[in-house]
Amino acid sequence: MFWSKQSGYSVEGKVVILTGALGAIGRGLALRLVEKGASVALVDIGDEATGATFCSEINQRHGEAHVHYLKIDLRKEKDIIAMFERTEIVFGRIDVLINNAGVASPAKLYEDEEFDRIAGMLEINLRAPIETTRQFVNYIRENDSRRGVVVNMASMGGLLPNRGGEVYGALKAALIHLTRASKSLAPTVRVAAVAPYYVTTPMVLGNPKLQNGNKTVFPELMLDIDQVCRATVRCIEDEGSAGQTFALIGGWTYLRMWLFDFAGLHIRLLAGWSLLVARLLAMLGLK
Ligand SMILES: NC(=O)c1ccc[n+]([C@@H]2O[C@H](COP(=O)([O-])OP(=O)(O)OC[C@H]3O[C@@H](n4cnc5c(N)ncnc54)[C@H](O)[C@@H]3O)[C@@H](O)[C@H]2O)c1
C-alpha cells in the first residue's frame, strides 16, 4: 500500500537531533516534536542568543521542555562530531536525526550564479547529511541494543527537475538516492525522506526566482509549515518508511513514491536480461 503508515514507533521520550532548527520549518518541527514528548537538540549556525531566545519561547509554551541549543556549522567535520558528543552529554542518548538544514540560491545557474555559493549548497545540502548520517549509523552500531531513525528533508525539486532549481534539485535528488541506497540499514537505522513541494516560508516567498509568475509555483498546491511538520513526524513514526521518500504536496500529503520501486524493478529486469544475453553469447563463443 503506498500511503499507509505502519506505526508502532513513537517520538515520545526520544532524543532528536534537529538541524536547521532556527529556520522556518525547523522552528515548526521543534515545537511539534516537543508537543509530542520528544527531547530536542536544536542545531543551527545561528548565534547563541537567538538559540537561547528560541529555547525560552519553547519553554514558555510547553513548561520545562527538554530542548538544548547547539551552535554548529554543518560545513565543518569537527562541528558535526561535537554535535553528537554534546547531545549525548546533555541528553544521555540519541534516537533520531533529522537532516533539515538546507539552503537555496537566489541566483540563476546559467546567468549570475557564483562558485562559492554552489560550493556552499553542496556542503550544506549534501555533504552534511551524508556525514551526519554516517556518524549517526556508527554511533547506533556502537550501542548494541539501540535502534535509530534518520529523516532527510529533501524536496519536490529532487523528484522533478526544473529550470531555476538545477543545483538545488540535483542535490536533493542525490539525498533521495542516498535514502534509497541506505534502506538495508534497517532495522538498526531506518533512513527515510520527505520531499515537500513549495512551502510558505521565506525560502520561497523571499526568492526572486520564484516570484512573478514562475511557472513551477502553483499557489493552490503550496504547503504550510504545519503540514510539513506533521508529515515529518509521521515519517519518523512510520516503521515501513525505510528507504522511502514521501512526496508532500498541497492536500495530498505523505504520498509514498512507489514509482521508484517500479523503476527499480525495470532496471533489475534489464540487468537480468543483459546478463542472460552476455552469458549466452559467451557460451556460443561470440564474445
Ligand atoms: N521552504 C520550502 O519551500 C522548502 C520546500 C522543500 C524543501 N525544503 C527544505 O526544507 C529545509 C528547511 O527549509 P526552510 O524553508 O526552513 O529554510 P530556512 O532557510 O528557513 O532554514 C534553514 C536553516 O538552516 C540553517 N543553516 C544553514 N546553513 C547552515 C550550516 N552551515 N550549519 C548549520 N545550520 C545551517 C540556517 O541558519 C537556517 O536556520 C531545507 O532543507 C529546504 O531545502 C524547503
The ligand as a MOL file (V3000), in Angstrom:
LIG
                    3D

  0  0  0     0  0            999 V3000
M  V30 BEGIN CTAB
M  V30 COUNTS 44 48 0 0 0
M  V30 BEGIN ATOM
M  V30 1 N 10.7660 26.2140 2.1520 0
M  V30 2 C 10.3930 25.3870 1.1930 0
M  V30 3 O 9.5420 25.6580 0.3520 0
M  V30 4 C 11.0090 24.0300 1.1040 0
M  V30 5 C 10.4750 23.0820 0.1910 0
M  V30 6 C 11.0700 21.8370 0.1020 0
M  V30 7 C 12.1290 21.5140 0.9130 0
M  V30 8 N 12.6300 22.4680 1.7850 0 CHG=1
M  V30 9 C 13.7660 22.0820 2.6120 0
M  V30 10 O 13.3920 22.1930 3.9730 0
M  V30 11 C 14.5320 22.5320 4.7620 0
M  V30 12 C 14.2550 23.7350 5.6390 0
M  V30 13 O 13.8330 24.8090 4.8050 0
M  V30 14 P 13.3870 26.2230 5.4100 0
M  V30 15 O 12.4210 26.8040 4.4540 0
M  V30 16 O 13.0130 26.0830 6.8360 0 CHG=-1
M  V30 17 O 14.7710 27.0150 5.2580 0
M  V30 18 P 15.3780 28.1460 6.2130 0
M  V30 19 O 16.3440 28.9120 5.3710 0
M  V30 20 O 14.2970 28.9200 6.8870 0
M  V30 21 O 16.1530 27.3090 7.3090 0
M  V30 22 C 17.3730 26.6750 7.0590 0
M  V30 23 C 18.1820 26.7200 8.3520 0
M  V30 24 O 19.4270 26.0420 8.1150 0
M  V30 25 C 20.4210 26.7540 8.8070 0
M  V30 26 N 21.7420 26.5320 8.2250 0
M  V30 27 C 22.2000 26.9890 7.0360 0
M  V30 28 N 23.4970 26.6890 6.8890 0
M  V30 29 C 23.8730 26.0060 7.9900 0
M  V30 30 C 25.0910 25.4240 8.4260 0
M  V30 31 N 26.2110 25.5010 7.6920 0
M  V30 32 N 25.1170 24.7980 9.6180 0
M  V30 33 C 24.0070 24.7250 10.3890 0
M  V30 34 N 22.8220 25.2580 10.0250 0
M  V30 35 C 22.7530 25.9040 8.8440 0
M  V30 36 C 20.0170 28.2150 8.6560 0
M  V30 37 O 20.6560 29.0410 9.6380 0
M  V30 38 C 18.5210 28.1460 8.8020 0
M  V30 39 O 18.1070 28.3730 10.1280 0
M  V30 40 C 15.6740 22.7450 3.7630 0
M  V30 41 O 16.4520 21.5730 3.6680 0
M  V30 42 C 14.9610 23.0110 2.4650 0
M  V30 43 O 15.7570 22.6870 1.3410 0
M  V30 44 C 12.0900 23.6920 1.8980 0
M  V30 END ATOM
M  V30 BEGIN BOND
M  V30 1 1 1 2
M  V30 2 2 2 3
M  V30 3 1 2 4
M  V30 4 1 4 5
M  V30 5 2 4 44
M  V30 6 2 5 6
M  V30 7 1 6 7
M  V30 8 2 7 8
M  V30 9 1 8 9
M  V30 10 1 8 44
M  V30 11 1 9 10
M  V30 12 1 9 42
M  V30 13 1 10 11
M  V30 14 1 11 12
M  V30 15 1 11 40
M  V30 16 1 12 13
M  V30 17 1 13 14
M  V30 18 2 14 15
M  V30 19 1 14 16
M  V30 20 1 14 17
M  V30 21 1 17 18
M  V30 22 2 18 19
M  V30 23 1 18 20
M  V30 24 1 18 21
M  V30 25 1 21 22
M  V30 26 1 22 23
M  V30 27 1 23 24
M  V30 28 1 23 38
M  V30 29 1 24 25
M  V30 30 1 25 26
M  V30 31 1 25 36
M  V30 32 1 26 27
M  V30 33 1 26 35
M  V30 34 2 27 28
M  V30 35 1 28 29
M  V30 36 1 29 30
M  V30 37 2 29 35
M  V30 38 1 30 31
M  V30 39 2 30 32
M  V30 40 1 32 33
M  V30 41 2 33 34
M  V30 42 1 34 35
M  V30 43 1 36 37
M  V30 44 1 36 38
M  V30 45 1 38 39
M  V30 46 1 40 41
M  V30 47 1 40 42
M  V30 48 1 42 43
M  V30 END BOND
M  V30 END CTAB
M  END
